[in-house]
Amino acid sequence: MSTRTEKDIIGDMAIPAKALYGIHAARAKENFPDHTPFHKE
């Protein structure tokens, strides 16, 4: 699985290459765990 690296003030993070979400959504998922998956679109 390929990834892309996105950067914010906290640092770098690997995001799946085909993901339609970005670093902020990925960090929110880490910090506020919920078992509801992201939309597949």
N, CA, C and O atoms as CSV, one atom per row, in Angstrom:
chain,resi,resn,atom,element,x,y,z
A,1,MET,N,N,0.850,-1.183,0.000
A,1,MET,CA,C,0.000,0.000,0.000
A,1,MET,C,C,0.890,1.238,0.000
A,1,MET,O,O,1.770,1.372,0.850
A,2,SER,N,N,0.666,2.125,-0.934
A,2,SER,CA,C,1.482,3.333,-1.001
A,2,SER,C,C,0.870,4.420,-0.120
A,2,SER,O,O,-0.335,4.446,0.133
A,3,THR,N,N,1.728,5.295,0.327
A,3,THR,CA,C,1.298,6.386,1.195
A,3,THR,C,C,1.831,7.708,0.666
A,3,THR,O,O,2.757,7.757,-0.143
A,4,ARG,N,N,1.225,8.755,1.142
A,4,ARG,CA,C,1.756,10.096,0.896
A,4,ARG,C,C,2.079,10.700,2.254
A,4,ARG,O,O,1.447,10.339,3.246
A,5,THR,N,N,3.019,11.584,2.323
A,5,THR,CA,C,3.387,12.223,3.574
A,5,THR,C,C,2.797,13.619,3.593
A,5,THR,O,O,3.027,14.418,2.685
A,6,GLU,N,N,2.036,13.903,4.636
A,6,GLU,CA,C,1.495,15.247,4.822
A,6,GLU,C,C,2.128,15.839,6.068
A,6,GLU,O,O,2.519,15.112,6.981
A,7,LYS,N,N,2.227,17.152,6.102
A,7,LYS,CA,C,2.907,17.847,7.186
A,7,LYS,C,C,1.981,18.898,7.781
A,7,LYS,O,O,1.254,19.579,7.057
A,8,ASP,N,N,2.013,19.025,9.100
A,8,ASP,CA,C,1.329,20.111,9.786
A,8,ASP,C,C,2.249,20.618,10.880
A,8,ASP,O,O,3.418,20.237,10.925
A,9,ILE,N,N,1.750,21.460,11.755
A,9,ILE,CA,C,2.580,22.055,12.799
A,9,ILE,C,C,3.137,21.013,13.781
A,9,ILE,O,O,4.186,21.230,14.388
A,10,ILE,N,N,2.438,19.894,13.934
A,10,ILE,CA,C,2.878,18.839,14.852
A,10,ILE,C,C,3.984,17.992,14.231
A,10,ILE,O,O,4.863,17.500,14.940
A,11,GLY,N,N,3.944,17.821,12.918
A,11,GLY,CA,C,4.969,17.027,12.244
A,11,GLY,C,C,4.427,16.334,11.016
A,11,GLY,O,O,3.375,16.702,10.492
A,12,ASP,N,N,5.151,15.327,10.559
A,12,ASP,CA,C,4.780,14.564,9.367
A,12,ASP,C,C,3.935,13.363,9.743
A,12,ASP,O,O,4.024,12.838,10.853
A,13,MET,N,N,3.106,12.937,8.786
A,13,MET,CA,C,2.278,11.753,8.995
A,13,MET,C,C,2.040,11.089,7.644
A,13,MET,O,O,1.796,11.763,6.642
A,14,ALA,N,N,2.113,9.769,7.630
A,14,ALA,CA,C,1.832,9.011,6.415
A,14,ALA,C,C,0.324,8.799,6.296
A,14,ALA,O,O,-0.332,8.347,7.234
A,15,ILE,N,N,-0.200,9.134,5.135
A,15,ILE,CA,C,-1.622,8.991,4.826
A,15,ILE,C,C,-1.716,8.055,3.624
A,15,ILE,O,O,-0.918,8.179,2.695
A,16,PRO,N,N,-2.673,7.118,3.616
A,16,PRO,CA,C,-2.812,6.261,2.436
A,16,PRO,C,C,-2.960,7.112,1.164
A,16,PRO,O,O,-3.685,8.107,1.160
A,17,ALA,N,N,-2.283,6.721,0.108
A,17,ALA,CA,C,-2.250,7.519,-1.127
A,17,ALA,C,C,-3.631,7.749,-1.720
A,17,ALA,O,O,-3.876,8.816,-2.282
A,18,LYS,N,N,-4.531,6.798,-1.615
A,18,LYS,CA,C,-5.857,6.935,-2.213
A,18,LYS,C,C,-6.887,7.568,-1.274
A,18,LYS,O,O,-8.040,7.759,-1.661
A,19,ALA,N,N,-6.483,7.893,-0.046
A,19,ALA,CA,C,-7.422,8.457,0.925
A,19,ALA,C,C,-7.871,9.846,0.490
A,19,ALA,O,O,-7.072,10.640,-0.006
A,20,LEU,N,N,-9.144,10.129,0.679
A,20,LEU,CA,C,-9.687,11.446,0.367
A,20,LEU,C,C,-9.658,12.377,1.575
A,20,LEU,O,O,-10.080,13.530,1.485
A,21,TYR,N,N,-9.165,11.881,2.694
A,21,TYR,CA,C,-9.030,12.718,3.881
A,21,TYR,C,C,-7.559,13.096,4.036
A,21,TYR,O,O,-6.682,12.507,3.404
A,22,GLY,N,N,-7.310,14.073,4.876
A,22,GLY,CA,C,-5.953,14.558,5.065
A,22,GLY,C,C,-5.453,14.358,6.486
A,22,GLY,O,O,-6.029,13.607,7.273
A,23,ILE,N,N,-4.379,15.044,6.786
A,23,ILE,CA,C,-3.690,14.869,8.063
A,23,ILE,C,C,-4.578,15.276,9.242
A,23,ILE,O,O,-4.507,14.658,10.304
A,24,HIS,N,N,-5.404,16.294,9.075
A,24,HIS,CA,C,-6.226,16.754,10.203
A,24,HIS,C,C,-7.279,15.718,10.582
A,24,HIS,O,O,-7.528,15.495,11.767
A,25,ALA,N,N,-7.890,15.090,9.600
A,25,ALA,CA,C,-8.861,14.032,9.879
A,25,ALA,C,C,-8.173,12.819,10.488
A,25,ALA,O,O,-8.722,12.190,11.392
A,26,ALA,N,N,-6.981,12.481,10.009
A,26,ALA,CA,C,-6.246,11.343,10.550
A,26,ALA,C,C,-5.855,11.596,12.010
A,26,ALA,O,O,-5.953,10.693,12.841
A,27,ARG,N,N,-5.415,12.810,12.323
A,27,ARG,CA,C,-5.069,13.132,13.717
A,27,ARG,C,C,-6.309,13.110,14.604
A,27,ARG,O,O,-6.247,12.643,15.742
A,28,ALA,N,N,-7.428,13.606,14.100
A,28,ALA,CA,C,-8.665,13.577,14.877
A,28,ALA,C,C,-9.062,12.143,15.185
A,28,ALA,O,O,-9.507,11.845,16.294
A,29,LYS,N,N,-8.905,11.258,14.217
A,29,LYS,CA,C,-9.240,9.845,14.437
A,29,LYS,C,C,-8.343,9.238,15.514
A,29,LYS,O,O,-8.803,8.431,16.321
A,30,GLU,N,N,-7.057,9.625,15.531
A,30,GLU,CA,C,-6.135,9.137,16.569
A,30,GLU,C,C,-6.509,9.669,17.945
A,30,GLU,O,O,-6.497,8.929,18.929
A,31,ASN,N,N,-6.842,10.954,18.010
A,31,ASN,CA,C,-7.076,11.611,19.299
A,31,ASN,C,C,-8.468,11.389,19.872
A,31,ASN,O,O,-8.660,11.468,21.085
A,32,PHE,N,N,-9.428,11.117,19.022
A,32,PHE,CA,C,-10.800,10.893,19.456
A,32,PHE,C,C,-11.296,9.587,18.858
A,32,PHE,O,O,-12.102,9.595,17.928
A,33,PRO,N,N,-10.815,8.454,19.393
A,33,PRO,CA,C,-11.145,7.168,18.786
A,33,PRO,C,C,-12.653,6.904,18.763
A,33,PRO,O,O,-13.368,7.099,19.746
A,34,ASP,N,N,-13.085,6.462,17.619
A,34,ASP,CA,C,-14.473,6.112,17.398
A,34,ASP,C,C,-14.433,4.934,16.436
A,34,ASP,O,O,-13.557,4.886,15.572
A,35,HIS,N,N,-15.326,4.013,16.555
A,35,HIS,CA,C,-15.283,2.830,15.704
A,35,HIS,C,C,-16.097,3.014,14.423
A,35,HIS,O,O,-16.299,2.066,13.665
A,36,THR,N,N,-16.562,4.242,14.191
A,36,THR,CA,C,-17.262,4.544,12.953
A,36,THR,C,C,-16.224,4.773,11.866
A,36,THR,O,O,-15.387,5.664,12.008
A,37,PRO,N,N,-16.249,4.007,10.795
A,37,PRO,CA,C,-15.224,4.169,9.747
A,37,PRO,C,C,-15.452,5.432,8.919
A,37,PRO,O,O,-16.566,5.948,8.842
A,38,PHE,N,N,-14.382,5.913,8.309
A,38,PHE,CA,C,-14.508,7.009,7.353
A,38,PHE,C,C,-15.319,6.527,6.178
A,38,PHE,O,O,-15.347,5.328,5.898
A,39,HIS,N,N,-15.977,7.427,5.485
A,39,HIS,CA,C,-16.709,7.070,4.277
A,39,HIS,C,C,-15.751,6.517,3.240
A,39,HIS,O,O,-14.610,6.973,3.161
A,40,LYS,N,N,-16.169,5.569,2.461
A,40,LYS,CA,C,-15.315,4.982,1.452
A,40,LYS,C,C,-15.162,5.861,0.218
A,40,LYS,O,O,-14.238,5.666,-0.572
A,41,GLU,N,N,-16.056,6.822,0.048
A,41,GLU,CA,C,-15.983,7.683,-1.143
A,41,GLU,C,C,-14.697,8.450,-1.136
A,41,GLU,O,O,-14.440,9.233,-2.051
